[in-house]
Amino acid sequence: MGKFDDIRWKWLEERGIEVYGDSYQLDYILSLWKTPDKIQAVFCESKAGTGKTTLAVLAGAYEVIKGEHYDRIIYVRNAVPIREQGFLTGDIKQKSAPYMAPIADALELVHPATFEEWTFEQGKEQPKLVPITTSFVRGITWKRSFVIIDESQNMDLEELQAIYTRCDTTSKIVSVGSIRQVDNKKVKRIAGLLPFQIYMKHFEGDPRVSFHELVTCYRGWFADKADDVLETVKRLEGRL
């Protein structure tokens, strides 16, 4: 079967995404597009700039547009800055806006202003996109939803547990993150592992869960090498 025998690949290429040139990205998006009865949860722990969030958003957007399995994207992030910023003015929407930039940028590839249109659809009780921080996930159930947990390495065990237990069997759960870039200094490691890694161990071996690591940094060699700075730190400290 050629790649254009499936309209999804053509849809991606029209948006500048060629996953057939990268076997890691191809395996990842194939898992994202598996129906929940086959693969319900996808974990992707990869370096910055490898496309883990963009591919998850585009895969979810295509499915929501098609409307066969999912009605909406739930995008969850922990509102943790790289540096403490103090009090931020504005309402909840204004305060959380900077943390929603990754999905807003990715949805621009669908068509301009998709983020705004899908979040604030006129006359619809349930919009196609629900961007939310971890502070507001309790007491709700997500059905027929493509759930993306971004920057998962910054979430503690209780936050991840609260998110994962919101999802019923009709939802897809995609967790992405990089253990190289932990901004939340309050996250406690358990047995030397981040809660994100603990959950990967927890689901290890389950055929309904897939695990991925993307390799190529599409931002270029400089960004890729910059992400490896801790290796130099360890060498300077005599640990290597």
C-alpha positions in Angstrom: 0.0 0.0 0.0 1.4 3.4 -1.0 1.4 6.2 1.5 -1.2 8.2 -0.4 -3.6 5.2 -0.3 -4.4 6.6 3.1 -5.6 10.2 3.0 -4.1 10.9 6.4 -0.6 11.0 5.0 -1.6 13.4 2.3 -3.3 15.6 4.9 -0.2 15.7 7.0 2.1 16.5 4.0 -0.2 19.3 3.0 0.7 20.8 6.4 4.5 20.3 6.0 4.7 17.0 8.0 6.5 14.1 6.3 6.5 11.2 8.8 7.5 8.6 6.2 11.0 10.1 6.2 11.5 9.3 9.9 10.6 5.7 11.1 10.4 6.9 14.8 7.8 9.6 13.9 6.0 7.1 11.7 5.6 4.5 14.4 4.5 7.2 16.8 1.8 8.6 14.7 0.6 5.1 13.8 0.0 4.5 17.5 -1.7 7.9 17.8 -4.1 6.9 15.1 -4.9 3.4 16.5 -8.4 3.3 17.9 -8.7 3.1 21.7 -9.8 -0.5 21.7 -6.4 -1.4 20.2 -4.0 1.3 21.6 -5.6 3.5 24.2 -2.6 5.1 25.8 0.6 6.5 24.1 3.7 7.7 26.0 6.4 9.7 24.3 9.5 10.7 26.2 11.8 12.5 23.8 14.2 15.4 23.5 13.0 18.9 22.7 12.3 19.7 19.1 11.5 16.2 17.9 7.9 16.9 17.1 6.2 14.9 19.9 3.6 17.6 20.8 3.0 18.8 17.2 2.4 15.3 15.9 0.0 14.5 18.8 -2.0 17.7 18.2 -2.2 17.1 14.4 -3.2 13.4 14.9 -5.9 14.5 17.3 -7.0 17.4 15.1 -7.5 15.1 12.1 -9.5 12.6 14.2 -11.7 15.4 15.6 -12.3 16.8 12.1 -13.3 13.3 10.9 -15.5 12.9 14.0 -15.5 9.1 13.8 -13.9 8.3 17.2 -13.4 11.6 19.0 -15.5 14.8 19.5 -12.8 17.0 21.0 -9.2 17.5 22.0 -8.4 17.8 25.7 -5.1 19.5 26.1 -3.7 19.4 29.7 -0.6 21.3 30.9 0.8 22.1 34.3 1.1 25.9 34.6 4.8 25.8 35.7 7.2 28.5 34.4 10.9 28.0 33.9 11.4 30.7 36.5 9.1 32.0 39.2 7.2 35.0 37.8 5.2 36.1 40.8 1.6 37.3 40.6 0.2 37.4 37.1 -2.7 39.8 36.3 -5.8 38.8 34.4 -8.4 36.1 34.6 -7.8 32.3 34.4 -7.8 32.4 30.6 -5.3 35.2 30.4 -3.0 33.6 33.0 -3.0 30.2 31.3 -2.6 31.6 27.8 1.2 31.4 27.7 1.1 27.7 28.6 -1.2 27.0 25.7 1.2 28.3 23.0 2.4 24.8 21.9 -1.1 23.6 20.9 -2.0 27.0 19.5 1.1 26.9 17.2 0.5 23.3 16.2 -3.1 24.0 15.3 -2.0 26.9 13.0 -0.9 24.1 10.7 -4.5 22.9 10.4 -5.6 26.3 9.3 -5.0 29.8 10.8 -7.0 30.7 13.9 -8.0 27.1 14.6 -7.1 27.4 18.3 -9.5 30.4 18.7 -12.3 28.8 16.6 -12.2 25.4 18.3 -12.0 26.8 21.8 -14.8 29.4 21.5 -17.1 27.9 19.0 -20.3 30.0 18.7 -23.4 28.3 20.1 -21.7 25.0 21.1 -21.8 23.7 24.6 -18.9 21.4 23.9 -16.1 23.0 21.7 -13.7 20.9 19.7 -10.8 22.0 21.9 -10.6 22.2 25.7 -7.2 23.6 26.9 -6.9 23.1 30.7 -4.4 23.2 33.5 -4.0 20.5 36.0 -5.8 22.6 38.6 -9.2 22.0 37.0 -9.3 18.3 36.2 -11.1 16.9 39.2 -14.7 15.8 39.1 -15.1 15.5 35.3 -15.2 12.5 32.9 -13.7 12.6 29.4 -15.6 10.6 26.8 -14.8 10.4 23.1 -11.8 12.7 23.7 -8.3 12.8 22.3 -6.5 13.7 25.5 -3.0 15.2 25.3 -0.9 15.7 28.5 2.0 18.0 27.5 5.1 18.5 29.5 4.3 15.5 31.6 7.7 15.5 33.3 6.5 18.6 35.3 3.6 16.8 36.9 3.6 15.0 40.2 2.1 11.6 40.8 -1.2 13.0 42.1 -1.7 15.3 39.1 -1.1 12.4 36.6 -3.3 10.1 38.6 -6.1 12.7 38.5 -5.8 13.2 34.8 -5.6 9.5 33.9 -8.6 8.6 36.0 -10.8 11.1 34.1 -10.6 9.1 30.9 -13.1 6.4 30.0 -12.6 3.6 27.4 -13.7 5.8 24.5 -10.8 8.3 24.9 -7.2 8.3 23.7 -4.6 9.3 26.3 -1.3 10.7 25.0 1.5 11.7 27.4 4.5 13.6 26.1 7.5 15.1 27.9 11.2 15.3 28.2 13.0 14.2 31.4 15.9 16.5 30.4 13.8 19.6 31.0 12.1 19.5 34.4 10.9 23.0 35.3 8.8 22.0 38.4 11.3 21.8 41.2 8.6 20.5 43.5 8.2 17.2 41.6 9.5 14.5 43.8 11.4 11.6 42.3 10.4 8.1 43.4 13.2 5.5 43.4 15.1 8.0 41.3 12.4 8.3 38.7 10.0 11.1 37.8 6.3 10.4 38.3 6.0 10.4 34.4 8.5 7.6 34.3 6.8 5.8 37.1 3.6 5.7 35.1 5.5 4.3 32.1 6.8 1.5 34.3 3.3 1.0 35.7 1.9 0.3 32.2 4.9 -1.5 30.9 4.0 -4.7 29.0 0.3 -3.8 28.5 -0.6 -4.4 24.8 -3.0 -1.5 24.9 -0.2 1.0 25.7 2.6 2.0 23.4 5.9 3.7 24.2 7.9 5.9 21.9 11.1 8.0 21.8 11.7 10.3 18.9 15.3 10.9 17.8 15.7 13.6 15.2 15.6 17.2 16.4 14.0 19.2 13.7 15.1 22.5 15.2 18.7 21.7 14.0 22.0 20.6 15.4 22.4 23.5 17.8 19.2 23.0 19.7 19.9 19.2 19.8 23.4 19.7 21.2 22.1 22.3 23.7 19.8 19.7 25.2 22.7 17.5 26.1 24.4 20.1 28.4 24.0 17.9 31.5 26.4 15.3 30.0 29.1 18.0 29.9 28.2 19.0 33.5 28.6 15.4 34.7 31.9 15.1 32.8 33.2 18.3 34.4 32.2 17.0 37.8 34.2 13.9 37.2 31.1 11.6 37.1 32.0 10.2 33.6 
